Amino acid sequence: MNQTEIINIFTKKTLGLTFVLSAAALAFGQEKVGISGTVVNKSNQPVPYASVTFSNKANKLLSDATLTDEKGQYKLEITPGNYDISIEAIDYKKNMVNKQITAAGNIGAFSIEPEASATNLKTQDIQGVVITAPSTKPYKVELDKRTYDPSQDIVSRGGNLQDVLSNVPSVSVDTDGTVSMRGSSNVRFLINGKPSALLGIDDGANALQSIPADQIERIEVITNPSSKFEASGTAGILNIILKKSKKTGFNGSVTGTVGYLPQTNLNTNLSWRKGGLTWFLNGGGGYRESKNTNRNNATYLRASAPLDRTQADQESISKNKNNNYNASAGLVYDLSDKTSVNASGTVRTFDSENTGNIFYDYRYLNGTSSSTLRNNNGSNNNLAFQGDFGLDHKFDDKGQNLSVSLSLQRNRSYNDTDVLQTDNGAFSLQNAIDQTTKNNTLIGKADYELPIGENSKLEAGYRIDINKNLYDNDVLQRYSPLSDYFFLTDFTYNAKYKEMFNAAYVQFRSKIGKLGYQLGLRNEYSNIDIKYQNMNASSENIDKTKNYNNLFPSVFLSYEIAKDNQFLMNYSRRIDRPRSFFLIPNPSYTDNQNIFKGNIDLNPSYVDSYEVGYSISKNKFTINPTLYFRHSTDDVKMLVYTDGEAFNTKPINLGTDDRYGLDLNFSLDATKWLKLLGNVDVFGYKTTGVYFDQSIMSEPMSFEGSGLSTRARLTTTFKIDKTFNFQFQGFYRGGQKSQNMDRKDMYAINFGASKTVLDGNGTISFNIQDIFNTRAMRSLTKNSDFIRDSYMQWQPRQFALSFTYRFKQGEKIDQPKRKKDINSNAAGDDQQAPM
């Protein structure tokens, strides 16, 4: 089945399901009658934001729910019938009544009584140990994570996940799409709490661009994860939560975007919720172009035979055109009041074409010069599937819960590249490169929660991950347009990579007075098998097994000074497992002058992470400074060396790396028309380690270095009126030095504007990414053999215009957000939400 057939099927299925949902909603709408009423207390005063649930005794699918407004009033359209009606509100006793609804009209007032004073005190006490912020704030701080809401991010509207991450506090996105947190790029990505086929195997930047911004509900920034989370990712975890509507009835939105560099996108989010059944459907696609510029100017300090080069200047400009499509559909069904099941499926396609020219200018000891031009034409086709299944069971109403889930994932990527090289204008050689990568993943999880007393909870769980990657790489070459191709044997290979992780954790949380604490321990056993074989007859086949068994403790403490005013302290131990791509001996061959080589002897690195933070949140401002220290052992560094013909890059374990600093996040509603959201990270670094391999280097290479650097971001939002806002977002990344590399500083400024139209149902947005076209990475690399000055710009300045239309917005059935227990860790790695 080719991609066109798949897309046609998706289109038909999407339209069919949309029609079914619309027809069902219309059918119910034809039978309904409009009712209204109020909720009051025993003093006949209105109770705002009370939940009123109508349970149809004959047909559960006809049930519905709503919330009262600020005046204690509600309106609802409902099918006539016999209903059990429950009325609930914070600090009030639940009230149940039965009523026969036959016609439209006001059904009167429902009265609820307040809880006893002791209960009120208990509720206030539990709520007091939380850090919360009003729901309108884009950034919230909790015990073990920080949550970013992109809905108020005008700059990234109509964009993708990479654009959103560029604006998240404590997160940075380099010009090549590399994501880092607090200066470290070893970030673990999750989608809805799980590793996902949507993010591919080794195509991170492309995957980030294939997830639309308007499908993202929130991003959880977990800089120091607890034992409940998987231990991978020494820099932390970014958990991407995708949208699922919490409104009754049929709801949806459609967003269309056009922009330059040329891009077009159309995405939709649809949902239907009735009684115990919820359907959702998200999908869309688009076209996008990008341009990458890369320059390297190298001076050889020890020019010698056979090439005698003294200087090599390289300029590479590549252009990329891609089409991406994605669709997610799923359901949640309540089998009973205590048990629910969920199932969902997701598919993503990514198809790209790229063209590029790499020009080399060489100078030699004898004063002569030469030039080489490499023309690259390539294509990539990526197809990813994911199916998720889950069951949630509540043993009682006291919080004893069991969640079980299974995720099946598959990702397939085809990469074909044709390279034509000319030397001094004459045909030199031609490469044909075919790469196929396949991944199959199974993730099974079980999580159990047991409340103990009023303020304590015990949590335990088990998880198994099984990943299988297949790499098939063919590199052919010929020296004449008329000659036959032959294989480059070192780079033509097959590799099989299999990893199995078994993990179990136990975690206890409680509080003593104003002191809240959480203690956890996680054990992970890893088994990795690598089989590698290339066509070089002199090379030995590799069949290697690696085993690791590690304990990962975590400690979280909080002390409440006053309401929304707390100190936080935590510690955790993490692991950085090498990516499968890094372990394959010869994973890449596109540019014969710049070659990336894997290292099958690469081992995990480990980090001990400490944080001490403070947070205060008021109506108009939130401030959250955090002091942190991370100590890494067997740290992974990228070794760059030259063999006289090409520059080679390979990952190695080397020495230690210490990071320490102050990460300050803040938000301020300065006036009714001005809001500020900012992040400043001032950090120091100290790296130790010396590497020497006499087979490839003339002298030992030192990676030692220390210094201070800064990253800062400020988002300024101006509210002109209730319907019009505009926003400036600035980013600065300070330079960073080691003994052999000096990376220069970088900055960029973005702009966005948003206008609400059509009585609030539509939004028009416009944004400019990198107004002054300054987002580029520069570095200077030195060792005893060469000096190389590098420049890279992943994407130049861009413009985008988008329009969002929302329709049939139902009523939310959620209670107003309660202040969570300070030890709450419900979301994240062990969250059971479907895709």
DRENDOLUM-541089 format. One record per residue (C-alpha): residue in one letter; x, y, z. Coordinates in steps of 0.5 Angstrom, whole numbers, plus 500, padded with zeros to 3 digits. Last residue first. Example, Ala and Ser with C-alpha at 12.3 -4.5 7.8 and 13.67 -1.06 7.14 Angstrom:
BEGIN
   kolpa     x     y     z
       S   527   498   514
       A   525   491   516
# end
This chain:
BEGIN
   kolpa     x     y     z
       M   493   518   546
       P   490   515   552
       A   491   518   558
       Q   494   513   563
       Q   499   518   567
       D   505   514   569
       D   510   518   566
       G   507   524   567
       A   501   526   570
       A   498   524   577
       N   505   526   581
       S   501   530   587
       N   506   531   593
       I   503   538   594
       D   496   535   594
       K   492   539   589
       K   489   545   589
       R   482   544   586
       K   481   546   579
       P   474   548   578
       Q   469   542   577
       D   469   539   570
       I   463   538   566
       K   465   543   561
       E   459   545   557
       G   459   544   550
       Q   462   549   544
       K   459   547   538
       F   464   550   533
       R   471   553   534
       Y   474   557   528
       T   482   558   528
       F   485   562   522
       S   493   563   521
       L   498   567   518
       A   505   565   518
       F   512   569   517
       Q   519   566   517
       R   526   568   518
       P   531   563   516
       Q   531   556   519
       W   537   551   521
       Q   543   557   521
       M   550   554   522
       Y   557   557   522
       S   563   553   524
       D   570   556   525
       R   575   550   525
       I   582   550   527
       F   587   544   526
       D   592   538   528
       S   593   540   535
       N   586   542   537
       K   581   548   536
       T   574   548   535
       L   571   555   534
       S   563   556   534
       R   557   559   531
       M   550   558   531
       A   545   562   528
       R   538   565   530
       T   540   573   527
       N   534   573   522
       F   532   580   525
       I   525   578   526
       D   526   571   528
       Q   519   568   527
       I   514   573   525
       N   507   572   527
       F   500   573   525
       S   493   570   528
       I   486   570   526
       T   481   567   532
       G   474   565   531
       N   468   563   535
       G   469   569   540
       D   463   573   536
       L   466   572   529
       V   473   575   531
       T   478   574   536
       K   485   578   534
       S   492   575   535
       A   499   578   534
       G   506   575   534
       F   513   577   534
       N   519   574   535
       I   526   576   537
       A   533   572   536
       Y   539   571   540
       M   546   567   540
       D   552   567   544
       K   559   564   541
       R   561   557   542
       D   569   556   544
       M   571   549   543
       N   578   546   545
       Q   579   548   552
       S   572   549   553
       K   568   555   552
       Q   560   557   552
       G   557   563   549
       G   550   566   552
       R   544   564   549
       Y   539   570   548
       F   531   569   547
       G   526   575   546
       Q   518   574   545
       F   514   580   543
       Q   506   579   543
       F   500   582   540
       N   493   582   543
       F   486   584   540
       T   479   582   542
       K   478   584   549
       D   482   590   548
       I   489   592   546
       K   492   587   551
       F   500   587   550
       T   504   581   551
       T   511   581   553
       T   515   574   553
       L   522   574   556
       R   528   569   555
       A   534   568   558
       R   540   563   557
       T   547   565   561
       S   554   562   561
       L   559   561   566
       G   566   558   566
       S   570   551   566
       G   573   547   561
       E   577   540   560
       F   576   536   554
       S   583   535   552
       M   585   532   546
       P   591   527   546
       E   596   528   541
       S   597   525   534
       M   590   522   533
       I   587   517   530
       S   591   510   531
       Q   594   514   537
       D   587   514   541
       F   588   519   546
       Y   582   523   551
       V   583   527   556
       G   577   529   561
       T   574   534   566
       T   568   539   565
       K   566   544   569
       Y   560   548   568
       G   557   555   571
       F   549   557   570
       V   545   563   569
       D   538   561   567
       V   533   567   566
       N   526   566   564
       G   520   570   563
       L   513   572   562
       L   511   579   562
       K   503   581   562
       L   501   588   560
       W   494   591   558
       K   491   590   565
       T   497   592   568
       A   504   589   570
       D   501   582   570
       L   507   579   572
       S   510   572   571
       F   517   569   573
       N   522   563   572
       L   529   564   575
       D   534   558   574
       L   540   559   578
       G   546   555   577
       Y   550   549   577
       R   553   544   572
       D   558   539   573
       D   561   534   568
       T   566   528   569
       G   571   524   565
       L   570   521   558
       N   565   516   555
       I   565   517   547
       P   561   519   541
       K   564   520   534
       T   565   525   529
       N   570   525   523
       F   573   530   519
       A   575   528   512
       E   581   527   508
       G   587   528   513
       D   584   523   518
       T   581   529   522
       Y   578   529   529
       V   572   531   533
       L   570   527   539
       M   563   528   541
       K   562   528   549
       V   558   523   553
       D   559   524   561
       D   562   517   564
       T   560   521   571
       S   555   527   571
       H   554   531   577
       R   548   536   577
       F   547   542   581
       Y   541   546   582
       L   538   553   585
       T   531   554   583
       P   528   561   583
       N   520   561   582
       I   516   568   582
       T   509   568   580
       F   505   575   579
       K   499   578   579
       N   494   574   583
       K   500   571   588
       S   504   565   587
       I   511   565   591
       S   516   559   589
       Y   522   557   592
       G   527   552   590
       V   533   548   592
       E   535   542   587
       Y   540   536   586
       S   541   532   581
       D   546   526   581
       V   548   524   574
       Y   550   517   570
       S   553   516   564
       P   551   510   560
       N   556   506   556
       L   559   507   549
       D   563   501   546
       I   559   500   540
       N   561   507   538
       G   558   510   532
       K   561   514   526
       F   559   521   524
       I   563   523   517
       N   564   530   515
       Q   568   530   508
       N   565   524   505
       D   558   528   506
       T   552   523   506
       Y   554   517   510
       S   552   515   517
       P   551   509   522
       N   558   506   521
       P   559   503   528
       I   552   503   531
       L   552   505   538
       F   550   512   537
       F   544   510   533
       S   541   506   538
       R   541   512   543
       P   546   511   549
       R   543   511   556
       D   543   517   560
       I   541   515   567
       R   538   519   573
       R   539   520   580
       S   534   524   584
       Y   534   530   589
       N   529   535   591
       M   528   541   595
       L   522   546   595
       F   521   552   599
       Q   513   555   599
       N   509   561   599
       D   502   559   595
       K   499   560   602
       A   504   561   608
       I   511   558   609
       E   510   551   607
       Y   516   547   607
       S   517   542   601
       L   521   536   600
       F   522   531   595
       V   527   525   595
       S   529   520   589
       P   532   514   589
       F   535   510   582
       L   537   503   583
       N   541   500   577
       N   542   494   573
       Y   545   494   566
       N   547   489   561
       K   550   489   554
       T   550   484   549
       K   555   484   543
       D   554   481   536
       I   559   484   531
       N   561   481   525
       E   569   482   524
       S   571   486   518
       S   576   484   513
       A   571   482   508
       N   568   489   508
       M   561   488   507
       N   558   490   514
       Q   555   486   519
       Y   552   488   526
       K   548   485   531
       I   547   489   538
       D   543   486   544
       I   541   490   550
       N   538   488   557
       S   537   493   562
       Y   534   492   569
       E   531   498   572
       N   530   499   580
       R   526   505   582
       L   526   508   589
       G   521   514   592
       L   521   518   598
       Q   516   524   598
       Y   515   529   603
       G   511   535   606
       L   513   539   612
       K   507   544   614
       G   505   539   619
       I   508   533   618
       K   506   531   611
       S   506   524   606
       R   508   521   600
       F   511   514   599
       Q   514   511   592
       V   515   504   590
       Y   518   503   583
       A   519   497   578
       A   522   497   572
       N   524   492   566
       F   528   494   560
       M   529   490   554
       E   533   493   548
       K   534   490   541
       Y   538   493   536
       K   539   489   529
       A   544   492   524
       N   545   491   517
       Y   551   494   513
       T   554   498   507
       F   558   504   510
       D   565   500   510
       T   563   496   504
       L   563   502   499
       F   559   498   494
       F   560   499   487
       Y   556   502   481
       D   557   501   474
       S   561   505   469
       L   558   510   464
       P   557   516   469
       S   564   515   471
       Y   567   514   478
       R   562   510   481
       Q   559   509   488
       L   554   505   492
       V   552   506   500
       D   547   501   502
       N   544   501   510
       D   539   497   513
       Y   538   498   520
       L   533   494   524
       N   531   497   531
       K   527   493   536
       N   524   496   543
       I   521   492   549
       D   519   496   555
       I   516   493   561
       R   513   497   567
       Y   511   496   574
       G   508   500   579
       A   507   502   586
       E   504   508   590
       L   503   509   597
       K   499   515   600
       S   499   519   606
       N   495   525   608
       E   488   523   611
       G   490   516   613
       I   494   511   608
       P   491   512   601
       L   493   506   596
       E   495   507   589
       Y   497   502   584
       D   500   503   577
       A   501   497   571
       K   505   499   565
       G   506   495   558
       I   510   498   553
       L   511   495   546
       T   516   498   541
       N   517   496   533
       N   522   500   530
       K   524   500   522
       T   530   504   519
       T   532   504   511
       Q   537   507   508
       D   539   508   501
       I   545   512   499
       A   547   512   491
       N   554   516   490
       Q   557   519   484
       L   564   521   483
       S   569   525   480
       F   566   529   474
       A   570   535   472
       G   568   542   474
       N   575   543   479
       D   572   536   482
       T   565   534   481
       Q   561   530   486
       L   554   528   484
       V   550   525   491
       D   543   521   490
       T   540   520   497
       D   534   515   499
       N   532   515   506
       Y   526   510   508
       S   523   510   515
       R   519   506   519
       N   516   507   526
       R   511   502   529
       Q   508   502   536
       L   504   498   541
       S   502   501   548
       L   499   497   553
       S   496   500   560
       V   494   498   567
       S   491   503   572
       L   489   501   579
       N   486   506   584
       Q   485   506   592
       G   483   514   592
       K   478   514   598
       D   472   513   593
       D   473   505   593
       F   477   500   589
       K   477   505   583
       H   479   502   576
       D   482   504   570
       L   483   500   564
       G   488   502   558
       F   489   501   551
       D   494   505   546
       G   495   503   539
       Q   501   507   535
       F   503   507   528
       A   509   511   524
       L   510   512   517
       N   516   516   515
       N   518   517   507
       N   525   521   506
       S   528   524   499
       G   534   526   497
       N   538   530   492
       N   545   532   494
       N   550   536   489
       R   557   536   491
       L   562   541   489
       T   570   540   490
       S   575   545   489
       S   582   546   488
       S   588   550   490
       T   596   551   489
       G   601   554   493
       N   605   548   494
       L   603   547   501
       Y   596   546   499
       R   589   550   499
       Y   582   547   498
       D   575   550   497
       Y   569   546   498
       F   562   547   496
       I   556   543   498
       N   550   544   494
       G   543   541   497
       T   536   538   495
       N   531   536   499
       E   525   532   499
       S   520   530   504
       D   514   525   506
       F   512   525   514
       T   506   520   515
       R   503   520   522
       V   498   515   525
       T   495   514   532
       G   490   509   535
       S   486   510   541
       A   483   505   547
       N   480   507   553
       V   477   503   559
       S   473   505   565
       T   471   502   572
       K   469   505   578
       D   462   508   576
       S   461   503   571
       L   464   500   564
       D   465   508   563
       Y   468   508   556
       V   474   512   553
       L   474   513   546
       G   480   514   541
       A   482   517   534
       S   489   520   532
       A   490   523   525
       N   497   526   522
       Y   499   528   515
       N   506   531   513
       N   509   534   507
       N   516   536   506
       K   520   541   502
       N   527   542   504
       K   533   546   502
       S   540   545   503
       I   546   550   503
       S   553   548   505
       E   559   552   505
       Q   566   549   506
       D   573   552   506
       A   579   547   507
       Q   586   550   508
       T   593   547   509
       R   592   541   505
       D   598   537   504
       L   594   531   501
       P   598   525   502
       A   602   527   506
       S   603   533   511
       A   599   539   513
       R   600   539   521
       L   596   546   523
       Y   590   545   518
       T   586   551   518
       A   578   549   517
       N   573   554   515
       N   566   551   516
       R   559   553   513
       N   552   551   514
       T   546   554   511
       N   539   550   512
       K   533   552   508
       S   526   550   510
       E   519   549   506
       R   513   546   509
       Y   506   543   507
       G   501   541   511
       G   497   536   515
       G   491   534   519
       G   488   530   525
       N   485   530   532
       L   479   525   533
       F   475   524   540
       W   470   520   542
       T   467   520   550
       L   462   515   553
       G   460   515   560
       G   454   520   559
       K   455   524   552
       R   462   526   550
       W   463   528   542
       S   470   531   540
       L   473   534   534
       N   480   537   533
       T   482   539   526
       N   488   541   523
       L   490   545   516
       N   497   547   515
       T   500   551   509
       Q   508   553   509
       P   512   557   504
       L   518   560   508
       Y   513   564   508
       G   506   563   511
       V   499   560   511
       T   495   557   516
       G   488   553   517
       T   486   551   524
       V   479   548   525
       S   475   547   532
       G   471   542   535
       N   465   540   540
       F   459   535   540
       G   456   534   546
       T   459   535   553
       K   466   538   554
       K   472   535   557
       S   476   535   550
       K   482   531   549
       K   488   535   547
       L   495   532   547
       I   500   532   553
       I   507   533   551
       N   512   531   557
       L   519   534   557
       I   523   530   561
       G   530   532   565
       A   537   533   563
       T   539   526   565
       G   534   523   561
       S   532   516   562
       A   530   514   569
       E   523   512   568
       F   518   516   572
       K   515   514   579
       S   522   515   582
       S   521   522   581
       P   523   527   576
       N   528   533   576
       T   527   538   571
       I   520   536   569
       V   517   541   564
       E   510   539   563
       I   507   541   556
       R   500   543   555
       E   494   542   551
       I   498   541   544
       Q   494   540   538
       D   494   547   536
       A   502   547   536
       P   502   541   530
       I   506   535   531
       S   510   534   525
       Q   516   539   526
       L   518   536   532
       A   518   529   528
       N   523   532   523
       A   528   535   529
       G   528   528   532
       D   529   524   526
       D   533   518   530
       I   527   513   532
       G   521   517   530
       L   517   522   535
       L   510   520   533
       A   512   513   535
       S   511   515   542
       P   515   514   549
       K   509   515   554
       G   506   520   559
       N   501   523   554
       I   507   524   549
       L   514   523   552
       F   521   526   550
       R   527   525   554
       V   532   531   554
       N   540   529   554
       S   541   536   551
       S   544   540   557
       G   544   547   558
       R   539   548   563
       M   534   544   558
       S   536   542   551
       V   532   541   545
       T   536   540   538
       G   533   543   532
       D   539   545   528
       T   538   552   530
       D   538   550   538
       V   532   549   542
       S   532   552   549
       V   528   550   555
       S   528   553   562
       P   521   557   560
       V   518   554   554
       N   518   559   548
       S   522   555   543
       L   518   549   545
       V   512   552   542
       D   516   553   535
       Q   518   545   535
       L   512   543   537
       N   509   546   531
       G   506   553   528
       G   499   556   527
       R   500   559   533
       S   507   560   536
       V   508   567   537
       I   501   568   540
       D   503   563   546
       Q   497   564   550
       S   494   557   549
       P   501   554   550
       D   500   552   557
       Y   507   551   561
       T   507   546   567
       R   513   546   572
       K   514   539   575
       D   516   535   581
       L   512   540   587
       E   508   544   582
       V   509   550   579
       K   505   553   574
       Y   506   557   567
       P   501   560   562
       K   497   564   568
       T   489   564   566
       S   488   558   570
       P   490   562   577
       A   496   559   580
       T   498   553   584
       I   503   551   589
       V   500   546   594
       V   500   545   601
       G   494   549   603
       Q   489   545   599
       I   490   539   604
       D   489   544   610
       Q   483   548   607
       T   480   541   606
       K   481   539   613
       L   479   545   616
       N   472   545   612
       T   471   538   614
       A   472   540   621
       S   467   545   620
       A   462   541   618
       E   460   541   610
       P   456   546   607
       E   449   544   605
       I   446   544   598
       S   439   546   595
       F   437   545   588
       A   433   551   585
       G   427   550   580
       I   426   546   574
       N   426   552   569
       G   423   550   562
       A   423   545   557
       A   418   539   557
       T   418   532   560
       I   423   532   566
       Q   422   527   571
       K   426   528   577
       N   430   524   582
       V   435   528   588
       M   442   527   590
       N   446   532   594
       K   453   532   596
       K   455   536   602
       Y   459   542   600
       D   466   544   601
       I   467   544   594
       A   461   543   590
       E   456   537   588
       I   449   536   586
       S   447   529   583
       I   441   529   579
       D   438   522   578
       Y   434   523   572
       N   427   520   568
       G   426   522   561
       P   426   528   556
       T   433   529   553
       I   437   535   555
       E   439   542   553
       L   442   545   559
       K   442   552   563
       Y   445   553   569
       Q   445   559   575
       G   449   559   581
       K   450   567   580
       E   458   566   578
       D   456   560   573
       T   453   553   575
       L   457   547   572
       T   454   542   567
       A   452   535   566
       D   449   530   561
       S   446   523   561
       L   443   520   555
       L   448   515   554
       K   446   512   560
       N   439   510   557
       A   433   508   562
       K   435   512   569
       N   438   518   565
       S   444   521   570
       F   443   528   570
       T   450   531   573
       V   450   538   576
       S   457   541   578
       A   457   547   582
       Y   461   553   580
       P   457   558   584
       V   453   557   589
       P   447   562   590
       Q   445   564   597
       N   438   561   599
       S   441   561   606
       K   441   553   606
       N   446   554   600
       V   443   555   593
       V   444   552   586
       T   439   554   580
       G   435   552   574
       S   435   551   567
       I   432   547   562
       G   432   546   554
       V   429   540   551
       K   432   535   547
       E   430   530   541
       Q   433   534   535
       G   439   535   539
       F   441   528   540
       A   440   527   532
       L   444   532   531
       A   450   530   535
       A   449   523   532
       A   450   526   525
       S   456   530   527
       L   459   524   530
       V   458   520   524
       F   460   525   519
       T   466   526   522
       L   467   519   523
       G   466   518   515
       L   470   525   514
       T   476   522   518
       K   476   515   515
       K   475   518   508
       T   481   522   509
       F   485   517   512
       I   484   512   507
       N   486   517   501
       I   492   518   505
       I   494   511   506
       E   493   510   498
       T   497   516   497
       Q   503   513   502
       N   503   507   498
       M   500   500   500
# end
